[in-house]
């Protein structure tokens, strides 16, 4: 599988160079969020997933916990 990935990258670069879309300089690094905010974002994403899963799981029940017909 890794061989196919490297072959794909090779042909992608070769076609890019042939079309003239090659970037010839140092690649610019994308600015990252402050490293101290990353754990809070991960925690927020996990909470959002848990709330969404809970809402989907509880959608078929009324307030008393009985399944709707």
ROSE-311814 format. One record per residue: residue number from 1; x negated, y negated, z negated of N, C-alpha, C in turn. Coordinates in steps of 0.05 Angstrom, whole numbers, always signed. Atoms other than C-alpha are relative to their C-alpha. Layout:
N
NUM / X / Y / Z / X / Y / Z / X / Y / Z
...
% end
This chain:
69
1 / -16 / +24 / +0 / +0 / +0 / +0 / -18 / -25 / +0
2 / +18 / +23 / +1 / -57 / -47 / -16 / -13 / -6 / +27
3 / +12 / +3 / -27 / -87 / -34 / +52 / +18 / -16 / +18
4 / -20 / +14 / -17 / -23 / -58 / +85 / +1 / -30 / -7
5 / -1 / +27 / +9 / -23 / -121 / +43 / -24 / -16 / +11
6 / +23 / +13 / -10 / -94 / -138 / +62 / +1 / -4 / +31
7 / -3 / +2 / -29 / -79 / -125 / +135 / +20 / -22 / +7
8 / -20 / +21 / -4 / -18 / -171 / +131 / -13 / -27 / -4
9 / +13 / +25 / +6 / -60 / -226 / +100 / -20 / -7 / +22
10 / +20 / +4 / -21 / -114 / -217 / +153 / +14 / -11 / +25
11 / -13 / +8 / -24 / -65 / -224 / +211 / +14 / -27 / -4
12 / -12 / +26 / +6 / -29 / -282 / +177 / -20 / -23 / +3
13 / +21 / +21 / -3 / -94 / -321 / +172 / -9 / -3 / +29
14 / +9 / +1 / -27 / -115 / -302 / +242 / +20 / -15 / +18
15 / -20 / +15 / -16 / -49 / -327 / +272 / +1 / -29 / -8
16 / +0 / +27 / +9 / -52 / -389 / +229 / -23 / -16 / +12
17 / +23 / +13 / -12 / -121 / -405 / +255 / +4 / -5 / +30
18 / -5 / +3 / -29 / -100 / -393 / +327 / +20 / -22 / +5
19 / -19 / +22 / -4 / -42 / -441 / +319 / -10 / -27 / -10
20 / +12 / +25 / +9 / -86 / -493 / +286 / +11 / -10 / -26
21 / -11 / +9 / +26 / -52 / -494 / +219 / -18 / +8 / -23
22 / +19 / -8 / +21 / -115 / -476 / +181 / -7 / -25 / -17
23 / +9 / +22 / +18 / -131 / -520 / +121 / -30 / +4 / -5
24 / +29 / -2 / +2 / -205 / -534 / +121 / -11 / -15 / -22
25 / +12 / +14 / +22 / -220 / -561 / +54 / +6 / +15 / -26
26 / -6 / -13 / +25 / -217 / -544 / -18 / +30 / -1 / -5
27 / -28 / -1 / +5 / -148 / -522 / -38 / +6 / -17 / -25
28 / -8 / +16 / +23 / -112 / -569 / -84 / +15 / +17 / -20
29 / -14 / -15 / +20 / -89 / -541 / -149 / +26 / -14 / -7
30 / -25 / +12 / +8 / -17 / -552 / -168 / -1 / -8 / -29
31 / +0 / +8 / +28 / -6 / -590 / -232 / +18 / +19 / -16
32 / -15 / -19 / +17 / +17 / -544 / -288 / +13 / -16 / -23
33 / -11 / +12 / +23 / +62 / -560 / -345 / -20 / +2 / -23
34 / +18 / -1 / +23 / +29 / -573 / -411 / +0 / +28 / -12
35 / +0 / -28 / +10 / +6 / -506 / -438 / +15 / +4 / -26
36 / -14 / -4 / +25 / +38 / -519 / -505 / +30 / +1 / +4
37 / -29 / -2 / -6 / +107 / -523 / -472 / +8 / +27 / +11
38 / -6 / -25 / -13 / +102 / -456 / -438 / +15 / +21 / -18
39 / -15 / -19 / +17 / +123 / -412 / -499 / +29 / -9 / -4
40 / -28 / +9 / +4 / +185 / -456 / -509 / +17 / +5 / +25
41 / -14 / -5 / -25 / +204 / -449 / -436 / +6 / +30 / +3
42 / -5 / -29 / -1 / +196 / -373 / -439 / +22 / +8 / -20
43 / -21 / -5 / +20 / +238 / -371 / -503 / +27 / -9 / +10
44 / -25 / +10 / -11 / +291 / -414 / -471 / +12 / +17 / +22
45 / -9 / -17 / -22 / +294 / -369 / -410 / +11 / +26 / -11
46 / -10 / -25 / +12 / +302 / -307 / -454 / +27 / -5 / -14
47 / -26 / +6 / +13 / +358 / -340 / -494 / +21 / -3 / +21
48 / -20 / +4 / -21 / +393 / -361 / -430 / +8 / +27 / +12
49 / -6 / -27 / -11 / +389 / -289 / -403 / +18 / +15 / -20
50 / -16 / -13 / +20 / +416 / -262 / -469 / +29 / -11 / -2
51 / -26 / +12 / +1 / +474 / -311 / -470 / +16 / +7 / +25
52 / -14 / -7 / -24 / +492 / -297 / -398 / +8 / +30 / +0
53 / -7 / -28 / +2 / +490 / -221 / -410 / +22 / +4 / -20
54 / -21 / -2 / +20 / +533 / -229 / -472 / +27 / -10 / +12
55 / -25 / +10 / -12 / +584 / -271 / -433 / +11 / +20 / +20
56 / -9 / -20 / -19 / +587 / -219 / -378 / +11 / +25 / -13
57 / -9 / -25 / +14 / +594 / -161 / -426 / +26 / -5 / -15
58 / -24 / +6 / +15 / +648 / -196 / -466 / +23 / -11 / +16
59 / -21 / +12 / -17 / +689 / -220 / -407 / +24 / +18 / +1
60 / -23 / -18 / -2 / +733 / -158 / -408 / +15 / +3 / -26
61 / -13 / -3 / +26 / +755 / -166 / -481 / +13 / -26 / -8
62 / -13 / +24 / +11 / +803 / -213 / -515 / -12 / -7 / -27
63 / +11 / +9 / +25 / +792 / -247 / -582 / -1 / +21 / -21
64 / -1 / -20 / +21 / +808 / -185 / -622 / -17 / +25 / +6
65 / +18 / -21 / -7 / +760 / -139 / -586 / +13 / +23 / +14
66 / -13 / -22 / -15 / +812 / -97 / -549 / -4 / -5 / +30
67 / +5 / +2 / -28 / +800 / -82 / -477 / +26 / -9 / +14
68 / -23 / +9 / -15 / +847 / -117 / -428 / +9 / +22 / +19
69 / -8 / -21 / -19 / +890 / -70 / -386 / -4 / -8 / +29
% end
